[in-house]
């Protein structure tokens, strides 16, 4: 079992791409910002090369916990 770290705020992933034939024309987004709460939050990014070919990839899952604990006097 792999234990993932839990984040308590937005997670920013840098996105990069390479294309040895015609070169990369664009990457969108260049920084993927994950803000939703969940155990396996993912996002995706797309790269386009100079020839017009596209590739889309999904990020690895991250765990984001935005809910504060509850506390009570007993």
C-alpha positions as CSV (number, residue, x, y, z in Angstrom):
1,X,0.0,0.0,0.0
2,X,1.3,3.4,-0.9
3,X,0.7,6.2,1.5
4,X,0.2,9.6,-0.1
5,X,0.8,12.8,1.8
6,X,-2.3,14.8,2.6
7,X,-2.3,18.5,1.5
8,X,-4.5,21.1,3.3
9,X,-4.6,23.6,0.5
10,X,-4.2,23.9,-3.3
11,X,-1.6,21.7,-5.0
12,X,0.3,23.1,-8.0
13,X,1.9,20.8,-10.5
14,X,4.2,22.1,-13.2
15,X,3.5,20.7,-16.7
16,X,6.2,20.2,-19.4
17,X,6.2,18.6,-22.8
18,X,8.8,17.6,-25.5
19,X,8.5,16.9,-29.2
20,X,11.7,15.9,-31.0
21,X,10.2,16.2,-34.5
22,X,8.4,19.5,-34.9
23,X,8.7,21.1,-31.4
24,X,6.0,22.0,-28.9
25,X,3.7,24.8,-29.9
26,X,1.7,25.0,-26.6
27,X,1.0,23.5,-23.3
28,X,-2.3,24.1,-21.4
29,X,-2.1,24.7,-18.5
30,X,1.6,25.2,-17.8
31,X,0.7,25.0,-14.1
32,X,-2.1,22.7,-13.1
33,X,-3.7,23.9,-9.8
34,X,-5.8,21.3,-8.0
35,X,-8.1,22.8,-5.4
36,X,-11.0,20.3,-4.8
37,X,-11.1,18.3,-1.7
38,X,-10.8,14.6,-2.1
39,X,-8.8,11.4,-1.6
40,X,-7.8,11.2,-5.3
41,X,-7.9,14.6,-6.9
42,X,-6.6,14.6,-10.5
43,X,-6.3,17.1,-13.3
44,X,-5.3,17.0,-16.9
45,X,-3.1,19.0,-19.3
46,X,-2.8,19.1,-23.1
47,X,0.2,19.7,-25.3
48,X,0.1,20.6,-29.0
49,X,3.1,20.3,-31.3
50,X,3.9,22.5,-34.3
51,X,2.4,19.9,-36.7
52,X,-1.0,20.2,-34.9
53,X,-0.8,16.9,-33.0
54,X,-2.2,16.9,-29.5
55,X,-1.5,14.8,-26.4
56,X,-3.5,14.9,-23.2
57,X,-2.4,13.4,-19.9
58,X,-4.0,13.0,-16.5
59,X,-2.0,13.8,-13.4
60,X,-1.3,11.5,-10.6
61,X,-3.8,11.5,-7.8
62,X,-3.3,13.8,-4.8
63,X,-5.1,13.9,-1.5
64,X,-6.5,17.3,-0.4
65,X,-8.2,17.7,3.0
66,X,-9.8,21.1,3.5
67,X,-12.1,20.2,6.3
68,X,-11.0,21.3,9.8
69,X,-11.5,18.9,12.7
70,X,-14.5,19.2,14.9
71,X,-13.9,19.8,18.6
72,X,-16.2,19.7,21.6
73,X,-15.9,19.9,25.3
74,X,-16.9,16.8,27.2
